[in-house]
Amino acid sequence: MATLLGSVEAGGTKFVCATGTGPGDIHRRTRIDTTTPEETLSAVVAFFSEHGPVDALGVATFGPVELRSGHPSHGHITTTPKPGWQNADLLGPLRNGLGVPVALETDVTGAALGEWTWGAGAGLRSVVYMTVGTGIGGGVLVDGRPLPGISHAEMGHVLVERQAGDGYPGHCPYHRDCLEGMASGPAIEGRWGRPAEDLGDALDEAVRLEAAYLAAGLRNVVYILAPERIILGGGVSNLPGLVDGVGGALVEQMHGYATLPEHRSGYVVPPGLGSDSGIAGGFALARSML
């Protein structure tokens, strides 16, 4: 029998589950609303039990999440603001319910892995994937492997310089005016009084300000990690002209210091897999378990 893989993109709003072998060969897909951990994970197990059996499962999850395999809380969601999910065991119920190997990573690292394997990061040694939506996060790959550390990266919480004339106090409950606090979807809605998809006549100024904040955050990433490419995903990245605006603002904010020709064109790009980066990452994680 041919190998069948399972993939989960686990978010605070929804869990997307799929079976197949990769983003170009998806057999079944479903959306499960994120409710309680017990209800949500039971529905995930039921989906793969009905449409499997799968040989391995890859999960790209929201966080923060404990990824250290030897830690007592390995596989647990930790200090998330998502009600009911603090310290919830994500990995255990999936392993026990399906009886197959399960690989776990953050949603952004999973998306980076999907893009490195099949999308805009293919053929590169180092890639950063940043998502901009309800929150902001970033994943780093070097030679196809996540950058190891005591915890996963939290790029959305780097400090950024406040743009001139911007009196918005910041949305982040932990830091107020970090990158996520100033440039996430809720920050856009808080600043302009309407969601990103309904900016109307404020669109041009909103995109300019958004590009400036994202570029400020990514300048830190460029100077610390020097990735070969930055992939900008998430719902907010679909604002007209934003990805190109971030690329231009990044070069401008570098002020000529360590600026390379590669930074000036095709450096900040949209996902090659569109909205399937995360689910592709789940398939790539599952493949690593075989």
C-alpha positions as CSV (number, residue, x, y, z in Angstrom):
1,M,0.0,0.0,0.0
2,A,1.3,3.5,-0.9
3,T,2.4,5.8,2.0
4,L,-0.4,8.1,3.2
5,L,0.5,11.2,5.3
6,G,-1.5,13.4,7.5
7,S,-1.1,17.1,8.0
8,V,-2.6,19.5,10.5
9,E,-2.3,23.3,10.4
10,A,-3.5,24.1,14.0
11,G,-4.6,27.7,14.6
12,G,-6.4,29.6,17.3
13,T,-9.5,29.9,15.1
14,K,-9.4,26.6,13.1
15,F,-7.6,23.4,12.6
16,V,-7.1,22.4,8.9
17,C,-6.5,18.7,8.5
18,A,-5.5,16.9,5.3
19,T,-4.4,13.5,4.0
20,G,-2.2,12.9,1.0
21,T,1.5,13.0,0.2
22,G,2.1,16.8,-0.3
23,P,0.4,20.0,-1.4
24,G,0.0,18.8,-5.0
25,D,-1.6,15.5,-3.9
26,I,-4.2,16.1,-1.2
27,H,-6.8,13.4,-0.9
28,R,-9.0,14.7,1.8
29,R,-9.2,18.1,3.6
30,T,-11.4,19.5,6.3
31,R,-11.7,22.5,8.7
32,I,-12.4,22.0,12.4
33,D,-13.3,25.0,14.5
34,T,-11.0,25.5,17.5
35,T,-13.1,25.1,20.6
36,T,-11.8,23.3,23.7
37,P,-8.7,21.1,23.5
38,E,-10.7,18.0,24.2
39,E,-13.4,18.6,21.6
40,T,-11.0,19.9,18.9
41,L,-8.4,17.1,19.2
42,S,-11.1,14.5,19.3
43,A,-12.4,15.8,16.0
44,V,-8.9,15.7,14.5
45,V,-8.4,12.1,15.6
46,A,-11.8,11.2,14.2
47,F,-11.0,12.7,10.8
48,F,-7.7,10.8,10.4
49,S,-9.3,7.6,11.7
50,E,-12.0,7.8,9.1
51,H,-9.9,8.8,6.2
52,G,-6.7,6.9,7.1
53,P,-4.9,5.1,8.3
54,V,-2.0,7.5,7.9
55,D,1.6,6.4,8.3
56,A,2.7,9.6,10.0
57,L,1.3,12.9,11.0
58,G,2.9,16.4,10.9
59,V,1.4,19.2,12.9
60,A,2.2,23.0,12.5
61,T,0.7,24.7,15.5
62,F,0.0,28.0,17.0
63,G,1.9,28.7,20.2
64,P,3.8,29.3,22.2
65,V,4.5,25.6,22.3
66,E,7.1,23.5,24.1
67,L,9.1,21.7,21.4
68,R,12.0,20.3,23.4
69,S,11.6,16.5,23.2
70,G,13.1,15.9,26.7
71,H,11.0,18.5,28.5
72,P,8.1,17.3,30.8
73,S,5.8,19.6,28.9
74,H,6.9,18.6,25.4
75,G,4.0,19.0,23.0
76,H,2.0,21.3,25.3
77,I,0.7,24.8,24.3
78,T,2.1,27.1,27.0
79,T,1.4,30.8,27.6
80,T,-1.1,31.4,24.8
81,P,-3.8,34.0,25.3
82,K,-6.3,31.5,23.6
83,P,-8.8,30.7,26.4
84,G,-8.8,27.2,27.6
85,W,-5.5,26.2,25.8
86,Q,-3.0,27.3,28.3
87,N,-0.8,24.3,29.2
88,A,-3.0,22.0,27.0
89,D,-1.4,18.8,25.8
90,L,-1.5,18.9,22.0
91,L,0.9,16.1,21.1
92,G,-0.3,13.4,23.5
93,P,-3.9,13.0,22.4
94,L,-2.8,12.8,18.7
95,R,-0.1,10.2,19.3
96,N,-2.4,8.1,21.6
97,G,-5.5,8.5,19.4
98,L,-3.8,7.6,16.1
99,G,-0.9,5.3,17.2
100,V,1.5,6.8,14.5
101,P,4.6,9.0,14.7
102,V,3.8,12.6,15.1
103,A,6.1,15.5,14.3
104,L,5.4,18.9,15.8
105,E,6.5,22.4,14.9
106,T,5.2,26.0,15.2
107,D,2.8,27.1,12.5
108,V,5.4,29.6,11.0
109,T,8.2,27.1,11.0
110,G,5.9,24.6,9.4
111,A,5.0,27.2,6.7
112,A,8.7,27.9,6.2
113,L,9.3,24.2,5.7
114,G,6.5,23.9,3.3
115,E,7.8,26.8,1.2
116,W,11.4,25.5,1.4
117,T,10.3,22.1,0.2
118,W,7.8,23.1,-2.5
119,G,7.4,26.9,-2.8
120,A,9.2,30.2,-2.7
121,G,12.2,28.9,-0.6
122,A,13.0,26.0,-2.8
123,G,16.7,25.7,-3.6
124,L,17.8,28.1,-0.9
125,R,20.0,27.4,2.2
126,S,18.3,29.9,4.6
127,V,14.7,31.1,4.6
128,V,12.6,33.2,7.0
129,Y,8.8,32.9,6.8
130,M,6.9,35.6,8.6
131,T,3.1,35.6,8.9
132,V,1.1,38.7,9.6
133,G,-2.5,38.1,10.7
134,T,-4.2,38.0,14.1
135,G,-0.6,37.8,15.4
136,I,2.8,38.1,13.9
137,G,5.3,35.2,14.0
138,G,8.4,34.1,12.1
139,G,10.1,30.8,11.4
140,V,13.7,30.2,10.4
141,L,15.2,27.4,8.4
142,V,18.9,26.7,7.7
143,D,19.6,23.9,5.3
144,G,15.9,22.8,5.7
145,R,16.1,22.5,9.5
146,P,14.6,24.9,12.1
147,L,17.2,27.0,13.9
148,P,17.6,25.3,17.3
149,G,17.3,27.1,20.6
150,I,15.9,27.0,24.1
151,S,12.5,28.1,22.6
152,H,11.2,28.9,19.2
153,A,11.6,32.4,17.7
154,E,9.1,35.1,18.6
155,M,9.8,37.6,15.8
156,G,6.4,39.3,16.4
157,H,7.6,40.6,19.7
158,V,10.8,42.4,18.7
159,L,10.8,46.1,19.5
160,V,10.2,48.5,16.6
161,E,10.6,52.3,16.4
162,R,7.3,54.1,16.6
163,Q,6.6,55.9,13.3
164,A,6.3,59.6,13.4
165,G,2.7,60.8,14.1
166,D,1.4,57.4,15.1
167,G,-0.4,57.7,18.4
168,Y,-1.8,54.2,18.5
169,P,-0.7,52.7,21.8
170,G,-0.2,49.2,20.6
171,H,-2.3,46.0,20.7
172,C,0.0,43.5,22.4
173,P,-1.1,42.7,26.0
174,Y,2.5,41.9,26.9
175,H,4.6,44.7,25.3
176,R,2.1,47.2,23.8
177,D,4.1,48.6,20.9
178,C,6.2,45.6,19.7
179,L,5.9,44.6,16.1
180,E,2.8,42.5,16.7
181,G,1.3,45.3,18.8
182,M,1.8,47.8,16.0
183,A,1.3,45.8,12.8
184,S,-1.0,42.8,13.4
185,G,-4.5,42.6,12.0
186,P,-6.0,43.7,15.3
187,A,-3.6,46.6,15.5
188,I,-4.8,47.8,12.0
189,E,-8.4,47.6,13.2
190,G,-7.6,49.3,16.4
191,R,-5.8,52.2,14.7
192,W,-8.2,52.7,11.8
193,G,-11.5,51.6,13.4
194,R,-12.1,49.0,10.7
195,P,-10.5,45.6,9.7
196,A,-7.8,45.4,7.1
197,E,-10.1,44.1,4.4
198,D,-12.4,47.2,4.8
199,L,-9.9,50.1,4.9
200,G,-11.5,52.0,2.1
201,D,-10.0,55.5,1.6
202,A,-7.5,54.8,4.4
203,L,-5.9,51.9,2.5
204,D,-2.9,53.8,1.0
205,E,-1.8,55.3,4.3
206,A,-2.5,52.1,6.2
207,V,-0.3,50.1,3.8
208,R,2.5,52.7,4.0
209,L,2.5,52.6,7.8
210,E,2.2,48.8,7.8
211,A,5.1,48.4,5.4
212,A,7.2,50.7,7.6
213,Y,6.6,48.7,10.8
214,L,7.1,45.4,9.1
215,A,10.3,46.6,7.5
216,A,11.6,47.8,10.9
217,G,11.0,44.4,12.4
218,L,12.5,42.6,9.4
219,R,15.6,44.8,9.5
220,N,16.4,43.1,12.9
221,V,15.9,39.7,11.2
222,V,18.2,40.6,8.3
223,Y,21.0,42.0,10.5
224,I,20.9,39.0,13.0
225,L,20.1,36.1,10.7
226,A,21.0,37.3,7.1
227,P,18.5,34.9,5.4
228,E,18.6,34.4,1.6
229,R,14.9,35.2,1.3
230,I,12.0,36.4,3.4
231,I,8.6,35.0,2.7
232,L,5.7,37.2,3.9
233,G,2.4,35.4,4.4
234,G,-0.8,35.7,6.5
235,G,-4.0,37.5,5.7
236,V,-2.7,41.0,6.2
237,S,0.1,40.3,3.6
238,N,-2.7,40.3,0.9
239,L,-3.3,44.0,1.3
240,P,-2.6,45.5,-2.2
241,G,1.0,46.5,-2.6
242,L,2.1,45.5,0.9
243,V,4.7,42.9,0.1
244,D,6.5,45.2,-2.4
245,G,6.1,48.1,0.0
246,V,7.8,46.1,2.8
247,G,10.7,45.2,0.4
248,G,11.2,48.8,-0.6
249,A,10.9,50.1,3.0
250,L,13.4,47.5,4.2
251,V,16.1,48.7,1.8
252,E,15.4,52.3,2.7
253,Q,15.6,51.6,6.5
254,M,18.9,49.8,6.1
255,H,20.4,53.2,5.0
256,G,23.0,51.6,2.8
257,Y,24.6,49.6,5.7
258,A,25.4,46.0,4.6
259,T,22.8,46.4,1.8
260,L,23.4,43.9,-1.0
261,P,22.0,43.8,-4.6
262,E,20.0,40.8,-3.5
263,H,18.1,42.9,-1.0
264,R,16.8,45.2,-3.7
265,S,14.7,42.8,-5.8
266,G,12.9,39.6,-5.0
267,Y,14.1,39.5,-1.4
268,V,10.7,39.9,0.3
269,V,8.2,37.7,-1.5
270,P,4.7,36.3,-1.1
271,P,4.3,32.5,-0.4
272,G,4.7,30.4,-3.5
273,L,2.0,28.0,-2.1
274,G,-0.5,30.7,-1.2
275,S,-2.6,29.7,1.7
276,D,-1.3,26.1,1.6
277,S,2.1,26.9,3.1
278,G,1.1,25.6,6.6
279,I,-0.6,22.4,5.4
280,A,2.4,21.7,3.1
281,G,4.6,22.1,6.1
282,G,2.6,19.5,7.9
283,F,3.2,17.0,5.1
284,A,6.9,17.8,5.1
285,L,7.0,17.2,8.9
286,A,5.2,13.9,8.5
287,R,7.7,12.8,5.8
288,S,10.5,13.4,8.2
289,M,9.1,10.7,10.5
290,L,9.2,7.9,7.9
